[in-house]
Amino acid sequence: MTKTRTSTSAQVAATATQHVEAPEGRIALLGIFGSEDNLSALVQFPGGRTRKVTTGQRLGRSEIIAIDKRGLLIRSGNTTVQMTMPGS
């Protein structure tokens, strides 16, 4: 079996990559992926740790109640907030 190595051109990598500063001390949404009926998200915690999350999971005291192509809906107590994709 032959291994094929592909590389990403600098132009493609620059176009596909967005550098966004996460709000200090806050969780940042890095991306949404998966099929439309089974979306997951990649979030980054303060300090740099990343985690894949799905609907129904908890982030600290908050719960992810929905994921769509625009971002996450997160409920904390009586408050619901939308975390949107960077650049949207």
C-alpha positions in Angstrom: 0.0 0.0 0.0 1.4 3.4 -0.9 1.0 6.4 1.4 -0.1 9.6 -0.3 1.0 12.8 1.3 -0.9 16.0 0.5 0.0 19.5 1.6 -2.1 22.6 1.8 -0.9 25.6 -0.1 -0.2 28.7 1.9 -2.9 30.6 0.1 -5.6 27.9 0.9 -4.5 27.7 4.5 -4.6 31.4 4.9 -8.1 31.6 3.3 -9.4 28.8 5.5 -7.9 30.0 8.7 -9.3 32.8 10.8 -7.4 34.1 13.8 -9.9 35.3 16.4 -9.0 36.4 19.9 -11.2 34.6 22.5 -12.7 36.8 25.1 -10.5 36.7 28.2 -11.7 34.1 30.7 -14.5 32.9 28.4 -15.2 29.8 26.3 -14.7 30.4 22.5 -16.5 28.6 19.7 -13.9 27.3 17.2 -16.0 25.4 14.7 -19.2 23.4 13.9 -19.0 20.0 12.1 -21.0 16.9 11.3 -24.2 16.1 9.5 -27.1 18.5 9.8 -29.0 16.1 12.0 -26.0 15.3 14.2 -23.9 18.5 14.6 -21.0 18.8 17.1 -18.9 21.9 18.0 -15.3 22.5 19.0 -14.9 24.9 21.9 -11.8 26.3 23.5 -11.6 26.9 27.2 -9.6 29.7 28.9 -6.1 28.3 29.1 -6.3 26.8 25.6 -7.8 23.3 26.2 -10.2 22.3 23.4 -13.2 19.9 23.6 -15.8 18.4 21.2 -19.3 19.0 22.5 -22.8 17.9 21.4 -26.3 19.0 22.3 -27.2 18.0 25.9 -23.7 18.2 27.2 -22.7 20.6 30.0 -20.1 23.2 30.0 -19.6 24.0 33.7 -23.0 25.1 35.0 -24.4 25.7 31.5 -26.0 23.2 29.1 -25.8 23.1 25.3 -29.4 23.1 24.2 -28.9 23.4 20.5 -26.2 23.4 17.7 -26.8 24.7 14.2 -24.6 26.0 11.4 -24.6 29.4 13.0 -23.4 28.3 16.5 -24.5 27.1 19.9 -27.4 27.9 22.2 -26.4 27.6 25.8 -28.6 27.8 28.8 -27.4 28.8 32.2 -30.1 29.0 34.8 -32.9 31.2 33.4 -30.6 32.8 30.7 -30.1 31.5 27.2 -27.3 32.9 25.1 -26.2 32.2 21.5 -22.5 31.7 20.8 -21.9 32.4 17.1 -19.1 31.3 14.8 -16.2 33.8 14.6 -16.6 36.1 11.6 -20.3 35.6 11.3 
